[in-house]
Amino acid sequence: MAETLKKGTRVTGSERSELATELKNRYDEGESIRSLAASTGRSYGFVHRLLTEAGVTLRGRGGATRRS
């Protein structure tokens, strides 16, 4: 599904919910938002919004954290 979308096309209705479910599953398996955006040809913001709409708890940014 994700690979068939053309860049800039509006995604609504059942197509949007199918894409959200697919991206949610891939994100839950450990794929990053940036890699999901690259593989679908959509923007980071679009993928982030879809994941949020799908009820995903987003991971932290990672990297080193400060300890006292």
Backbone torsions as a table, in degrees:
resi	resn	phi	psi	omega
1	MET	NA	-50.9	-174.1
2	ALA	-62.3	-33.8	-176.6
3	GLU	-76.1	-14.8	-176.2
4	THR	-89.7	-5.8	-178.0
5	LEU	-77.8	138.1	173.7
6	LYS	-91.3	146.0	-178.0
7	LYS	-60.1	132.6	176.2
8	GLY	85.9	-4.3	178.7
9	THR	-75.2	146.0	179.4
10	ARG	-76.2	133.5	-179.8
11	VAL	-114.6	113.3	-176.9
12	THR	-135.2	169.9	173.3
13	GLY	61.6	-138.8	-175.8
14	SER	-66.8	-31.3	178.1
15	GLU	-61.9	-40.7	179.8
16	ARG	-66.5	-43.2	-179.1
17	SER	-69.2	-34.2	175.6
18	GLU	-64.8	-44.2	179.1
19	LEU	-63.8	-42.0	179.7
20	ALA	-60.7	-42.4	179.8
21	THR	-64.6	-44.0	179.5
22	GLU	-62.3	-46.8	-179.3
23	LEU	-66.4	-36.6	177.8
24	LYS	-60.6	-46.2	179.9
25	ASN	-62.4	-43.7	179.8
26	ARG	-66.4	-38.9	178.8
27	TYR	-66.6	-41.4	179.0
28	ASP	-64.5	-26.4	177.5
29	GLU	-81.0	-4.8	174.0
30	GLY	115.9	-3.7	179.8
31	GLU	-71.6	145.8	-178.0
32	SER	-84.3	161.1	177.8
33	ILE	-62.4	-40.2	180.0
34	ARG	-62.4	-41.4	179.5
35	SER	-71.2	-34.3	175.4
36	LEU	-64.1	-42.6	179.2
37	ALA	-62.8	-43.2	-179.4
38	ALA	-65.4	-41.2	-176.4
39	SER	-73.3	-26.3	-179.9
40	THR	-96.3	-11.1	-178.0
41	GLY	75.8	17.8	179.3
42	ARG	-107.5	169.7	-178.7
43	SER	-80.2	162.1	176.2
44	TYR	-58.1	-44.7	-178.1
45	GLY	-62.2	-39.5	178.7
46	PHE	-63.1	-47.5	-179.3
47	VAL	-64.8	-42.0	178.6
48	HIS	-59.6	-45.2	-179.7
49	ARG	-63.4	-44.4	179.6
50	LEU	-61.9	-43.0	179.9
51	LEU	-63.7	-40.4	178.6
52	THR	-64.3	-43.4	177.7
53	GLU	-61.6	-32.4	-178.4
54	ALA	-80.0	-2.6	177.0
55	GLY	83.4	21.0	-179.5
56	VAL	-76.0	137.9	170.8
57	THR	-87.0	112.7	-174.6
58	LEU	-74.4	144.7	178.3
59	ARG	-75.5	160.8	175.5
60	GLY	-71.0	172.4	-176.7
61	ARG	-72.6	-20.6	179.3
62	GLY	83.0	-162.3	-179.0
63	GLY	81.1	-176.2	-178.3
64	ALA	-71.2	142.9	176.3
65	THR	-116.2	150.2	-179.0
66	ARG	-80.0	135.3	176.7
67	ARG	-122.2	143.1	-179.6
68	SER	-88.9	NA	NA
